[in-house]
Amino acid sequence: MCKETTFDRQNIVIIGGCGHVGIPLGLAFASRNFKVTLLDRNADSIALINTGKLPFKEDRGEEYLSRHLGRNLHTSMDPADVRTADAVIFVVGTPVDEHLNPKVRNVLVTLREYQQYLSDRQLIIMRSTLYPGTLRIIGDQLEKSGLHPLLAFCPERILQGKGIEEIFNLPQIVSGLTPEAEEAAAELFMKLTNKVIRTTPEEAELAKLMTNSWRYLNFAIANQFYMMATESGIDFNHVYRAMTTDYPRAKDFVRPGLAAGPCLFKDTMQLASFYHNNFFLGHAAMLINEGLPDHLVKQLKNQLSGDLRNKKVAILGMTFKANNDDTRESLSFKLKKLLEIEMAEVLESDPYLPGTVPLEQALTDADGIILGVPHKEYLDLQPPVPFVDCWGIWS
């Protein structure tokens, strides 16, 4: 059967639509006059969105929400809403298990839950990270069930908290199992951005993994250099300044810091699995980045006479990145566990997380401080007690 390729369809359903990937995408499409349904199982998130609030920080997100909520943007927990959709976007990616192997089955299980509502006329887009080869597996599963929709993979590449802005300004990678699927996905995303990059599904799957792994390796290099210098009693920030000041070939050298979040580590391990666990750079990066919290604890311990027992240690910043409220996979919590093993009393402080210790109290009560993440509220601080700052903010 010949399928239409000109994307004049207007009804979009985003499955997993109330999460960090789904909301910015839904708001972006709504701003282009599409009818958008954010389909999700999280009743608390849906209830909050229906009050005009977002469950996390997204620049201009609530401004967009106020314009479109109840007009051409709606929330739902009813999977039957998929039946009326022209395009169905799955924001379901491939996680890793406790052995750091990709869990492709999770994607397939979610797909099966919605198969009864899908039809051949629809464009189906997988949006989150997929292990290489997964889109073809999805296609086989749909074909076995008698379905032949247009199936595409268009990986998200947005920066946390800046999703809407980046959806409009970054080129979109587009791939499809058929030329018709690729064309339909390209036409859809051209409503949001001026440029799409067409690839095969496997190229798109690898591009997403390699992008995040590349960034994870960059952090690992900086963190290894930081540990190398500080263990030798050398001020790394002076070295960094010497390396990078007015030197163009070092302009992209990242600063050290806690490399965390829901994607970088996970996707590096997926890439390692894809390469039959021969991605030695990736595994080395994991050892370095996951080992940095232990190094920071040792640094503070040395400053406090080699003993943290019964000392009050403040961690400033508990989120995984600066100026945001997202704590997913934040290494600040690993810092906390390591400090507790040393019998320290940990004061968690973060201006973006209600219920944590206020900054003034943390500064007053602490015997030592570790900078977990460099929120803007910390940039001009002059810590009154011994501190560790791998980010180089207070140096």
Secondary structure, DSSP 8 states (H G I E B T S, - for coil): -----S----EEEEETTTSTTHHHHHHHHHHTT-EEEEE-S-HHHHHHHTTT--SS--TTHHHHHHHHBTTTEEEE--GGGGGG-SEEEE-----B-TTS-B-HHHHHHHHHHHGGG--TT-EEEE-S---TTHHHHHHHHHHHTT---EEEE------TT-HHHHHHHS-EEEEESSHHHHHHHHHHHTTT-S-EEE--HHHHHHHHHHHHHHHHHHHHHHHHHHHHHHHTT--HHHHHHHHHTT-GGGTT--------SSSHHHHHHHHHHHTTT--HHHHHHHHHHHHHHHHHHHHHHHHTTT--TT-EEEEE--SSSTT----TT-THHHHHHHHHHTT-EEEEE-TTSTTS--HHHHHHH-SEEEE-S--GGGTT---SS-EE-TT-S--
